[in-house]
Amino acid sequence: MSRVTEKACTVCHTITKGNVCPKCKSTALSEDFSGLVIVFDPESSAIAKTMNIKEKGRYALKVR
């Protein structure tokens, strides 16, 4: 049984299951990340503004 691991983009912190970031198209992904933020409305979210997030989605707080 294969295990699909999620990875976080080191550029924009988007969490993905693929090998290329769907938001910024970077291939710099890491399995070593912590925290999870799900943004539904980036326009009115204080966390999204702090993290400079412009699109809804799943993001890692810290990527190593």
Backbone as ProteinMPNN parsed JSONL, in Angstrom:
{"seq_chain_A": "MSRVTEKACTVCHTITKGNVCPKCKSTALSEDFSGLVIVFDPESSAIAKTMNIKEKGRYALKVR", "coords_chain_A": {"N_chain_A": [[0.843, -1.171, 0.0], [0.682, 2.125, -0.979], [1.716, 5.218, 0.392], [0.493, 8.412, 0.323], [2.075, 11.374, 0.681], [1.701, 14.615, 1.981], [3.012, 17.725, 0.86], [4.657, 20.851, 1.404], [4.942, 23.968, -0.191], [7.964, 25.689, -0.447], [8.109, 28.277, -1.22], [5.529, 29.624, -1.354], [4.059, 28.408, 0.642], [1.855, 26.763, 0.189], [-0.032, 23.799, 0.604], [0.255, 20.65, -0.862], [-0.364, 17.582, -2.704], [0.993, 16.849, -4.873], [3.932, 17.093, -7.05], [4.56, 19.562, -7.912], [3.939, 22.911, -7.148], [0.612, 24.016, -7.089], [-0.134, 26.699, -7.058], [2.081, 28.586, -7.349], [3.707, 27.282, -9.095], [6.2, 26.273, -8.407], [8.847, 23.897, -7.856], [10.037, 23.479, -5.515], [9.472, 21.837, -2.936], [8.621, 20.65, 0.342], [8.539, 18.015, 2.723], [8.749, 18.513, 5.311], [7.083, 20.301, 7.312], [5.083, 22.445, 9.438], [2.052, 23.11, 11.228], [-1.173, 24.212, 10.12], [-3.163, 26.135, 8.058], [-6.299, 26.976, 6.956], [-7.658, 28.835, 4.522], [-10.52, 30.556, 3.758], [-11.644, 32.995, 3.044], [-9.688, 35.201, 1.9], [-9.672, 37.979, 1.713], [-10.873, 39.109, 4.002], [-9.526, 37.971, 6.096], [-7.407, 38.124, 8.847], [-5.18, 36.555, 9.366], [-4.529, 35.647, 6.802], [-3.775, 38.067, 5.645], [-1.501, 38.679, 7.188], [0.155, 36.54, 6.488], [0.443, 37.075, 3.849], [-1.342, 35.977, 1.931], [-3.239, 35.52, -0.924], [-5.119, 33.942, -2.177], [-7.748, 31.515, -1.659], [-7.271, 28.459, 0.206], [-5.18, 25.698, 1.405], [-2.599, 26.069, 3.702], [0.763, 25.915, 4.981], [2.069, 26.781, 8.164], [4.76, 26.888, 8.907], [7.589, 26.099, 7.027], [10.226, 23.908, 6.463]], "CA_chain_A": [[0.0, 0.0, 0.0], [1.503, 3.33, -1.047], [1.27, 6.308, 1.248], [0.635, 9.719, -0.315], [2.422, 12.373, 1.683], [1.506, 15.998, 1.583], [4.212, 18.551, 0.876], [4.396, 22.29, 1.425], [5.809, 24.766, -1.059], [8.867, 26.541, 0.33], [7.963, 29.639, -1.717], [4.255, 30.25, -0.977], [3.521, 27.629, 1.764], [0.685, 25.975, -0.196], [0.093, 22.363, 0.85], [-0.158, 19.893, -2.033], [0.008, 16.171, -2.76], [1.764, 16.665, -6.099], [5.359, 17.426, -7.046], [4.661, 20.95, -8.364], [2.974, 23.759, -6.441], [-0.457, 24.444, -7.988], [-0.311, 28.157, -7.02], [3.212, 29.354, -7.909], [4.388, 26.381, -10.044], [7.538, 25.936, -7.932], [9.089, 22.495, -7.538], [10.729, 23.48, -4.215], [8.503, 21.362, -1.958], [9.226, 19.994, 1.503], [7.653, 17.222, 3.578], [9.007, 18.973, 6.677], [6.36, 21.54, 7.599], [4.234, 22.352, 10.624], [0.916, 24.016, 11.264], [-2.07, 24.2, 8.974], [-4.127, 27.224, 7.999], [-7.21, 26.863, 5.829], [-8.18, 30.184, 4.267], [-11.724, 30.569, 2.933], [-11.888, 34.352, 2.566], [-8.43, 35.922, 2.137], [-9.909, 39.425, 1.776], [-11.236, 39.559, 5.348], [-8.79, 37.189, 7.084], [-6.209, 38.763, 9.39], [-4.067, 35.616, 9.195], [-4.159, 35.684, 5.381], [-3.046, 39.317, 5.41], [-0.199, 38.539, 7.829], [0.948, 35.573, 5.717], [0.451, 37.551, 2.463], [-2.09, 35.006, 1.144], [-4.219, 36.202, -1.779], [-6.093, 32.974, -2.681], [-8.18, 30.54, -0.663], [-6.571, 27.194, 0.111], [-4.536, 25.137, 2.59], [-1.237, 26.596, 3.802], [1.57, 25.551, 6.143], [2.576, 27.935, 8.914], [6.228, 26.883, 8.874], [8.154, 25.109, 6.112], [11.67, 23.783, 6.63]], "C_chain_A": [[0.891, 1.239, 0.0], [0.869, 4.443, -0.218], [1.531, 7.632, 0.539], [0.919, 10.74, 0.78], [2.197, 13.764, 1.124], [2.823, 16.743, 1.728], [3.783, 20.007, 0.889], [5.416, 22.993, 0.545], [6.672, 25.678, -0.189], [8.753, 28.002, -0.087], [6.696, 30.297, -1.165], [3.505, 29.511, 0.141], [2.252, 26.842, 1.441], [0.955, 24.498, 0.06], [-0.504, 21.623, -0.34], [0.244, 18.431, -1.9], [0.862, 15.883, -3.986], [3.229, 17.025, -5.928], [5.624, 18.843, -7.553], [3.584, 21.746, -7.639], [1.888, 24.228, -7.418], [-0.637, 25.97, -8.043], [0.822, 28.896, -7.721], [4.07, 28.543, -8.886], [5.832, 26.044, -9.66], [7.647, 24.429, -7.703], [9.836, 22.367, -6.212], [9.704, 23.14, -3.127], [9.21, 20.619, -0.838], [8.164, 19.201, 2.254], [7.766, 17.67, 5.032], [8.348, 20.342, 6.897], [5.506, 21.339, 8.829], [3.14, 23.4, 10.56], [0.102, 23.957, 9.992], [-3.055, 25.338, 9.105], [-4.983, 26.983, 6.771], [-7.873, 28.225, 5.669], [-9.369, 30.073, 3.312], [-11.963, 31.933, 2.3], [-10.65, 35.209, 2.833], [-8.603, 37.439, 2.262], [-10.158, 39.913, 3.197], [-10.498, 38.808, 6.452], [-7.521, 37.913, 7.54], [-4.992, 37.861, 9.215], [-3.595, 35.62, 7.746], [-3.371, 36.951, 5.062], [-1.632, 39.242, 5.984], [0.728, 37.624, 7.026], [1.061, 35.95, 4.24], [-0.207, 36.541, 1.515], [-3.191, 35.74, 0.386], [-5.327, 35.272, -2.274], [-6.5, 32.007, -1.581], [-7.432, 29.226, -0.88], [-6.009, 26.748, 1.443], [-3.066, 25.529, 2.584], [-0.548, 26.092, 5.061], [2.038, 26.823, 6.837], [4.085, 28.049, 8.81], [6.711, 25.764, 7.961], [9.663, 25.105, 6.285], [12.275, 23.108, 5.421]], "O_chain_A": [[1.752, 1.391, 0.867], [-0.353, 4.576, -0.148], [2.673, 7.936, 0.194], [0.111, 10.943, 1.686], [2.469, 14.043, -0.043], [3.639, 16.437, 2.597], [2.689, 20.352, 0.443], [6.599, 22.651, 0.541], [6.162, 26.359, 0.7], [9.249, 28.881, 0.617], [6.756, 31.381, -0.584], [2.425, 29.945, 0.543], [1.629, 26.3, 2.354], [2.043, 24.002, -0.233], [-1.617, 21.918, -0.776], [1.092, 18.086, -1.078], [1.398, 14.783, -4.121], [3.707, 17.234, -4.814], [6.775, 19.276, -7.618], [2.443, 21.296, -7.532], [2.211, 24.782, -8.469], [-1.238, 26.479, -8.99], [0.573, 29.734, -8.587], [5.043, 29.057, -9.438], [6.602, 25.579, -10.501], [6.656, 23.767, -7.394], [10.226, 21.265, -5.827], [9.145, 24.028, -2.484], [10.271, 20.028, -1.045], [7.029, 19.654, 2.404], [6.976, 17.256, 5.881], [8.965, 21.389, 6.697], [5.229, 20.206, 9.226], [3.288, 24.44, 9.918], [0.631, 23.683, 8.915], [-3.707, 25.493, 10.138], [-4.462, 26.805, 5.67], [-8.562, 28.704, 6.57], [-9.24, 29.56, 2.2], [-12.425, 32.025, 1.163], [-10.564, 35.869, 3.868], [-7.76, 38.107, 2.859], [-9.713, 41.0, 3.569], [-10.811, 38.988, 7.629], [-6.671, 38.27, 6.724], [-3.893, 38.347, 8.946], [-2.392, 35.598, 7.487], [-2.41, 36.91, 4.295], [-0.677, 39.685, 5.347], [1.924, 37.89, 6.898], [1.696, 35.236, 3.464], [0.308, 36.279, 0.428], [-3.975, 36.485, 0.974], [-6.363, 35.744, -2.741], [-5.714, 31.707, -0.683], [-7.013, 28.914, -1.995], [-6.312, 27.331, 2.484], [-2.37, 25.344, 1.586], [-1.194, 25.869, 6.085], [2.363, 27.816, 6.186], [4.632, 29.14, 8.647], [6.293, 24.615, 8.105], [10.305, 26.155, 6.26], [13.489, 22.909, 5.368]]}, "name": "protein", "num_of_chains": 1, "seq": "MSRVTEKACTVCHTITKGNVCPKCKSTALSEDFSGLVIVFDPESSAIAKTMNIKEKGRYALKVR"}
